[in-house]
């Protein structure tokens, strides 16, 4: 990874499903540890930290957060100190592959109760964190701020002007906002929401700089980030067997499950051309499989 997280790498893989051509932008291949939209979001945040001599980065996430893992890896590579404010009780790192990875990359943890974590965007809470870590740059949960939007705007290229739909998975809304800002006319952006948080739409409107057609799809999140079922897991395994493209169970798996179902039901018309952004998140497979094994459920048959 270059020190300034420059990215001129684009790899597209084309598949066809029922006469719909789906071009998959493989942002999951940007970097082995800082992939997908996390690479995009961190690019200008870490550049800002380096250019302004901050002492490090403080950010927020759950125990299996892709953002926590990516931030720890990227900060380590650029010799920036990192702190993760983790939602929930303190965990044994050895039983949590995400936190173990982040710890191995030098991240310090501060575990807070779920009640206190819910205040993470409140000025009083931010002030307390800033006093505890003076001269550290604080980045919101998911890495989503104006600097992240700039990075996500670079997902699309000038040649991405011949698609009927551009799709991505949505957590905080920053990635889709960056995509909307660069989407050509006559293209609809579909965001597959990872949870039923309708306030995401307000965030997208706040971050968007144009009036392109977009909508959020809530039909396929199964109720939240960590929610899965056998149908989703079997779809992810079948997708990998057919196309050799790994999907995660929180974001991209649900997005492609949704795309295929919308084609089946005619919500995406035959003959359409779709650009689907693969936003990474694959580090979460190992942790999810541990949960599924304890429940005697189907697991994701992808080594990652």
N, C-alpha and C positions, 0 to 999 in steps of 0.2 A: 504494500500500500504506500502510495506517495505521501509525503509528509503533509501535504495540503489537501489530501483526499480528492485530487483531480480524477475525473472519470471521463474518458472518451471511448470506453468499451460498451458496445451494444451487441447483444446476441439475441436474435429472434428465431423462434422455432414454430413452424406452422403445422397445425393439425386440422383435420376436418371432422365435423360431427353433423350428420344429417344435412348435408349440403351447405352448412355454415362453415366458412373458413375462419379459424381462430389463430391469430398470430400471438404467440406468447413471448413477451419481452422478459428474458431470463435475468432479471436483476438479482436473483438469488445467486448468480455466478459472479457478481462483482468482486467479492472477497470471501474467503472461507469462513471468516468469523464476524465480519462487519458487512453483511450482505443486504440486498434489497433496499427497502425504503429507509432502513436505519443508516445505511451508508450515506444516502442522500441527505437525510435530516442532520446528521452529525457533521457533514462536510464544513458548512459555514459556521456552525457553532464552535467547533474546535479551532478553526482558523481565527475566529474572533478571540478565543481564549489565548492563543499563541501571540497574536498581534498586540494584545493589550496587557500582557504580563499578569494574567490572573494566576492565582496559586493553584487552581485546579477546577474541577467540575463537580457539582452536586446535582443529582437528579433523582427521580422517583420511579417506583415500579413494584409489581407483585413478585412473588417468589420464583415465578417461572418466566419473568418478563424478557422478551427479546431485546427490548431497549436497554435493560440493565446489562445483559451479556455483551451486546454490541458496544455500549459505551465503555465498559471496562476494557475490552480488547482494543478499541481505537485509542483510548487514552493511554493505555500501556505502550502501544506502538509509537506514540508521539511523546512519550515521557511526560504525561500530564497526570497529576494525582486525581483520583476519582472517589466519590462517595455516593453510595446508593441508599436512599431512604426507602426502606422496604416495608410494605404493608403487612401487618400481622405479627404474630408472636415469633420470637427468635427460633430459627431452625438449625438443625445439625447440617452443616454444609455438605457433609459426606453423603447425606441422603437426598440431596437436591442438586442435580447436575448443573443447573443454571447458576446457582449461587456458588457452587464449587468452582465453576469456570471463571466467574467474575472475581472471586477471591484469588484464584491462581494468577489472574491478570492485575492484581494489586488493588482491587477495589475494597474500600472500607465500608462497612455496613452500619446503618443506624436503623434498628427495628422499632416501629411505632405501632400502637394499637390501631385497629381499623377505624375507630372513632376519631382518633387524632389524624389519621391519614386522610380522612374525608375532608379535613380542613386544609389540605395541601396547597390550595390556590388562594387561601385567605392571607391578606397582608400581614396579620399578626403572626401567623405560623411561619410565613416566609421570613419575617424579620428575626424570629427566634433562630431559624436555621442559619441565616446570614451572620448572626452574632456568634454562633457556634463554629462557623467556618468562614471567617473573614477573608475577603479578597478571593473567594471562590465564586465562579460564575454558576448561577442556578438555572437549570434547564427543566422545564415542566415535564410531567409524565408523558412518556412516549416520544420525548424529544421535540414536541410540537410548539414552535414559536415562529416568528417572522423569518428568522434565519433558516429554519427548517423548510419553510415554504420555498425559499430561493433554491435550495437543493432539489426539492421535489419537482420544481418547474423544469429541471434538466432531464427528467425521465423521458419526455417526448422530444422528438427531433423534427426538423423542418419538413421532413418527408412523410410524417405521419398525418397525411391529409386525405387519405382515401379509405377511411374506416367509417362504418355506420355507428359503431359503438366502441368506446374505450371503457374498460372495466378495471376496478381495483377493489381490494378489501379495505374496510375503514374501521379504525379504532377511535382515534381522536379527531380525524377529519383533515389533518394537515396534508397528507399525501394527496388526497383527492382534490384539495384546494389548489395545490401546485399544478396538478394535471389540468384542472379546469382552466387555470390561467393561461395555459398554452394550447388548449384544444382548438382545432380548426373549426370554422363555421360548418354547419350541417352535420355535426357529429354529436351524438348523445353520450354523456358520461354516466355510467352506472356504478354506484358505490355499494358494495355488499357489506352492510353494517355487521360488526362482530358482536354487538349487543343492542338491546332495545333502549338506547339512550338518545332520545330525540333532540336533546340539546346540541348534539353534534351538528345538526343542520344550521344552527345559529353560528357556530364556530366556522363552518365552511363559508357561509355568507360573509362573515367578518373578514376572512382571509382571501376571498376571491376578488379578483379585479375586473371580471367581465361578467356578462349575463348569458354565458353559454348554457345550453340545455343540460341539466343534470338531475338525477334523482337518487335517493338512497333506497336500497332494497333491504327490508328487515326480515324477509320470509325464511331465511336459511341459517340464522345464527343459533338456532336451537336453544335460545334463552340466555346466551352469554358466552364469555371467552372460553371457559373450561368445559362447556357443555358439549357432549358428543352423543352419538348413538351408533348402533351397529351398522346402519345404512351408510352413514358418513365414512366410517372406518373402512368398510368394504369398498366404497367408491374410491377412496384414496389409494387403496391397494390395487384395485383394478386399473385405475388411471396410470399408476406407475408401471404396471405390467404391460399395458398397451403402448404407452408413449415414452417410458423411461424418464419421466419427469416427476420428481418428488414434490409432494404437497404437504403442508402442515395442517393440523386439525383445528386450528383456531381461526386462521385467516384464509389462506389460498385454497385449502380443501373445501371450505364452505362456499367460497366464491365460484370455483369451478363446478361444484355440485349444483349451485344455483344457475349458472350459465347453461349447463346441460338440461336442467329441468325447464328453464325458460324457453329453450329451443323445442323441447318435447311438447310444451303446452302452447307454442305459437307466440309467446310474448316477444321472442326474438325470431323474426321471420326467416324462412328458408331463403338462402342466397345472400344473407347478410354477411358483412365482414366485420370481425371483432378483433380488437387489440386488447389482450388481457395482460395486465402487469403482474408479474410474479414478484411479490414483495418480500420473499425470503421467509424468515420465521422458522426455519427448519430445525434450529437448535432445540425447539420445544418438543420435538418428537420423543426424545428419550424420556423426558419427565412425564409426558402424557402416557406413554406406554407403561411406566411404573404404576400410575394410577389405574389404568385399565387392567393390568395384571392382578392388582389387589381386588378388583371387582369381578374377576373371572370373565372379562369381556374380550372381544376380538381386539388384537393389537395391530399397530401399523407395521407392516413388514418391509421397512426401509431402514437400512443401517445409516444413521447419521449422527 
